[in-house]
Amino acid sequence: MSTTTPTPPESSAHGVAWNLGDLYAGVDDPRIDRDLEAAYARARAFETRYRSKVATPGGPSAKELHAALVELEEMSEQMDRPMVYASLLHASSSLDPARGALLIRARERRTAIGKHLIFFDLEWIKVEDAAVARLLADKELAHYKHYLEQKLIWKPHFLSEPEEKILDEKSNTGRAAFVRLFDESVSAMTFPFTHDGKTEMMALQSILAKLYDPDRAVRAAGAAGLTEGLKGNIRLLTYILNTLVADHRADCDLRHHADVMAPRHLANEITPAVVDALMVAAERYHGTFQRYYRLKAKLLGLEQLTDYDRYAPLPGEKFSVDWPSARRIVEESYRGFSPVAGEIVRLFFEKSWIDAELRPGKRGGAFSSSGVPSAHPYILMSYTDRLRDVMTLAHELGHGVHQYLSRGVGYLQCDTPLTTAETASVFGEMLTFRRLLQLYPEPKQRLMMLCGKIEDSFATVFRQVTLTRFEQSLHAARKAEGELSTERINALWLDANRPLHGDVVQLTEGYGWWWAYIGHFIHVPFYCYAYAFGELLVLALVKKYEQEGAAFVPKYINMLAAGGSEAPPSLVGALGVDITDPGFWELGLRLLDEMVSEAETLAK
């Protein structure tokens, strides 16, 4: 007889929730509205003071422009602080109406404030070239040089001030509203898990955890439940995706971008040629991916792997890692590399800057929010006691260390492009992987660790390139064919995945629906290639660390502390790496191939 029961807590991290008190005390904290009103008054005064003072003949003086940038930076942090807080509250529990109301109130008020600041960027890009060169060479503006340079590269894509104001205003009821609808809908979804005659309704993170179970029947039931839950909500999810893809195309057309990926390349401060070289190089190594999964099939004793077998633990693998153990392993990993990084990681645990427990309505996935420099970053994840969760924790703490260190360059430049933002996170994973190898040196355990890292690296490189290829085909089909049916999107998803999996991993009919819960397509179009970029870059940096030892550490910490105050090629160039070289990606891919060869040898 089938019964339906709620899912009980499945994690030793139960009770591990963040304390957002360093931002505000709650949804009713009067400081939220006070900060928003103060920022609004400052924005109006800023507009009165500086309108028509930037785009003047000969340009402004360096002293005046510097004063304007200092005020803009302080004011930007003040108006964004409530938005950061509201977003974090909503991500941790989207089912609370009060949190949703605060989110939209902060967003709408921020838009009203931003209307008085739009003029500044539009005037800066109109300054004549000779004056720009003079200002960028002035020592007084040295701190903001890269920020000013980056504004200029968007010059062909800015619209008029009235148009910019309209687009900003309408985004709250347009794109931003659909993103919120996706987040709240997916967070509220439940998925049926039917096993041993019983049915439990699970949240997304809980049903996904079943795909990592050692029992193949459990994995199959988890996959079936995931598919069934998505099918029950697919009309809404299909509509949201169609709408946001069309919206992105419209935005690119309005802003005169030649390609739908162009805005992401500009934001990542990377050229299309570098990204194309990365993706094509990864695709040349599909054989490495397939070699590994042939090995995994043998290790699991299966003639044919299916999509829900990819993350199965190997026989004898240490399956459960509780939260205290995960904390110890990750802290030791970072401290062993750098006492500075280790101390920052300790702060995240001791001061409750991490939200790791499972709860209904919590946003799926994991992220580290940089917050604001006057506070600190916060991490959200759902810890399910799996070994991979330890790596996820290490990954997000890499972001956290990066974001904590970069606060020193100020709010306007502390965030980094996605291309280098993923560097610290993946490097943190590698540090933790090395620590795990020390803890489990026996050959069979080493094989398990190595296989786990190979699978994580494959998910970061090959899977993310595949997701990007899916997005490319999705946007092209939406433009050529109009609104796409669910079946058409399913077909595009399977077509993008088949070249990678070949005949080694069977993609079931249900897998065709699994694009529907992936938030990256919704939140940030063409985000995914940055993961592959970061992974392959880190493999090169690990080699540098092996060669240089302790001398590498301060250079790496300095790179993180620079945040986004320099361009990515310059930042990593200081570490002896040239990311503009098309052949650069081969180094990391060859290392992955060597890891597979080592696993094959250990397995024998």
Secondary structure, 3 states (H helix, E strand, C coil): CCCEEECCCCCCCCCCCCCHHHCCCCCCCHHHHHHHHHHHHHHHHHHHHHCCCCCCCCCCCHHHHHHHHHHHHHHHHHHHHHHHHHHHHHHHCCCCHHHHHHHHHHHHHHHHHHCCCHHHHHHHCCCCHHHHHHHHHCHHHHHHHHHHHHHHHCHHHCCCHHHHHHHHHHHCCCHHHHHHHHHHHHHHCCEEEEECCEEEEECHHHHHHHHHCCCHHHHHHHHHHHHHHHHHCHHHHHHHHHHHHHHHHHHHHHCCCCCCCHHHHHHHCCCHHHHHHHHHHHHCCHHHHHHHHHHHHHHHCCCCEEHHHCCCCCCCCCCCCCHHHHHHHHHHHHHHHCHHHHHHHHHHHHCCCEECCCCCCCCCCCEEECCCCCCCCEEECCCCCCHHHHHHHHHHHHHHHHHHHHHHHCCCCCCCCHHHHHHHHHHHHHHHHHHHHHHCCCHHHHHHHHHHHHHHHHHHCHHHHHHHHHHHHHHHHHHHHCCCCHHHHHHHHHHHHHHHHCCCEECCHHHHHHHHHCCHHHHCCCCCHHHHHHHHHHHHHHHHHHHHHHHHHHHHHHHHHCCCCCCHHHHHHCCCCCCCCCCHHHHHHHHHHHHHHHHHHHHC
